């Protein structure tokens, strides 16, 4: 499970680059100051960004610009339940790095690529493997070598103009979208309180119906579902990192009763809350 909202990462000083592989990406709506690259090697991955949802298949890539709100759905999500995506795990690789690492390339627009030729995708994945090797070994001048490899990777990706979706495929944020970071930040800090859709809509100057449309388009989830998943994520952190009782955690995360919490937890996490405990009371 992952942290939502404004994602802030700590990068190594020598080479500000993070690589992550995943069999299944499930990530609530968030944004960050860095560039995010996604490569789908096997299976499928659902990516939502700027009011559009993409079902990425093997051989596809996504370039997510800094500060664009985006989210990932994996197996078990509403899209899968609607038979838009077949169940099953995909294999993805993600890279995170500050824009100045590939300067002077413009990085203010997110992009999606159609499935690339197998030899091109293999070339990109070989570069990713090499980056993993040198960042792990950290031999002399590895940072310089890593910057060079990353720039070669980006150049290889951007040369695939024929596979790039039309530049208007990803719409720019609308005026109402500019308030969504503030909404998500508020929910992140006030999730333990009694919160309703109508209250949040009024607080941020929306009509309830319009807020519902904008919120779901931005996060991929209805407001009530997003808030419930956020609370479950917060509860997971407390279950693993605190000595609070399950009841104390449930109430502090905004659930009205332990029964409601247990039911929501099993539905979202697929297990009992006690199975995540690292500490015994």
Buried (B, 14 or more C-beta within 10 A) or exposed (E): BEBBBBBEEEBEEBBBBBBEEBEBBBBBBBBBEBBBBBBBBBBBBBBBBBBEBBBBBBBBBBBBBBEBBBBBBBBBBEBBEEEBBEEEBBBBBBBBBBBEBBEEEEBEEBBBBBBBEEEBBEBBBEBBEBBEEBBEEEEEEBBEBBBEBBBBBBEBBBEBEEBBBEEEEBEEBEEBBEBBBEBBEBBBEEBEEEBEBBEBBEEBEBEBEEBBEBBBBBBBBBBEBBBBBBBBBBBBBBBEEBEBEBEBBBBBBBBEEBEEBBEBBEEBBEEEBEEBBEEEE
